[in-house]
Amino acid sequence: MYKQIEKQNRKEASAECSSTKKRKTDVVKVQFEIYEDIFIKNCVNFVTKQNLPFSFFDSEEFKYFMEATFKSLDKNPIISRNIMDYVTEKYN
């Protein structure tokens, strides 16, 4: 039953993307819905199941990629310390 609910959540969280092209530079506008709990769960899974280092969440690339998302969610950015706290919470 849990997997069925998770599949439905994934469908609901799928992104709707549109792009607008300009000369010489591509501009991509993305609109999507994201569920905070699913996002956090997947960040935890990156560390616990995929062996991604915690430092990934502090990298400039991750920060740049997620900057607009954090602003739109009106949430504090995800950093390694946040993910460590979620991992600790999950496995205690």
SULLIN-V552242 format. One record per backbone hydrogen bond with DSSP energy under -1.0 kcal/mol. NH is the residue of the N-H (numbers start at 1). CO is the residue of the C=O. Records with the same first field share a line. If there is no record, write none. Layout:
BEGIN
NH=CO ; CO
END
This chain:
BEGIN
5=1
6=2
7=3
8=4
9=5
10=6
11=7
12=8
13=9
14=11
16=31
18=29
20=27
22=25
25=23
27=20
31=16
39=35
40=36
41=37
42=38
43=39
44=40
45=41
46=42
47=43
48=44
49=45
50=45
52=46
56=53
57=54
58=55
59=56
63=59
64=60
65=61
66=62
67=63
70=66
71=67
72=68
73=69
75=70
83=79
84=80
85=81
86=82
87=83
88=84
89=85
90=86
91=87
END
